[in-house]
Amino acid sequence: MPEEILPGKASPVERRSRPRTEPIAPGDHAGAETLELLAEAPQYNRWQFDVVAPFLGKRILEVGAGIGNMSEQFLEGRPELLVATDTDAYYRSRLEERFAGSSVVTVESLSMPDPSAGPRFAKYRLDTVIATNVVEHIEDDLGTVRTMRSLLAPGGRAVILVPALQSIYGEMDRELGHYRRYGRARLRLLMERAGLRIERIDWFNRAGVFGWWFNGRVRRVDRIPLDQLRTFDRLVPMLRLERFLPLPFGQSLIAVGRAP
């Protein structure tokens, strides 16, 4: 089936032939290095996808898509449309290269918060807006989640994954530019104040709490050690069993809210 060209969207041929004028370096080197590291953890990326997949619709916008580690997973759900957005031209260039052959992916610029984003993206008729490890990087998190809500068609879902537990905030958080880590109550209040009806808030990656605390607070390293990450990735099949141990903590929180 030929691709529907939406207003303001370049065709795949136009995207591939467009001269490359974007910067060749990312604005955030620590974040870029971390994304490249996480590309070495395919089982972890798949785990994140499997947890959020039941809440994804068919017309998805990803906030802060980076180099597309999660975008690649979202395509497995066979969406009608995936709008991969980022504020950094370097990442948008990487996304355009990575998904040049896809008829369902379009790449857009989006900075958060943006009160004008709702009308600009209305043409996409979005039923899902997802942000994984993005909101903590933005000082105005309430404005950001309000912007996410404004992008949704009525009844659409916002899915947010953020780092949890301020008590383990450490050197890696500072280096990555995290303003905060979240607790359940704070995340619930944030989404409710943004006008979303909470469907669920769940802890994710309980085992990761100890590694993040040890590396960030004890060893005070500013990057995820690659050898540890690879070992952790091999353990993911076992770590998935945490769903049978509903302990009240985790390295991350996942919240799902529905727009009225």
Protein Blocks (a to p, Z undefined) as FASTA:
>chain_A
ZZdddehiacfklmmmpccfbdfbdfblmlmmmmmmmmmmmmlmmmmmmmmmmmpcfbdc
dehklnommmmmmmmnopabdcdddfblklmmmmmmmmmmpckbccdddddddfklmmmm
mmnopabdcdehklmmpmblmlmmmmmmmmpcghiacdddddehjklgcfklmmnopabd
cdfklmmmmmmmnopacfbdcdehjllmmmmmmmmmmnopabdcfklmmmmmmmmmmmmm
mmmmccfbdfbdcdddddZZ
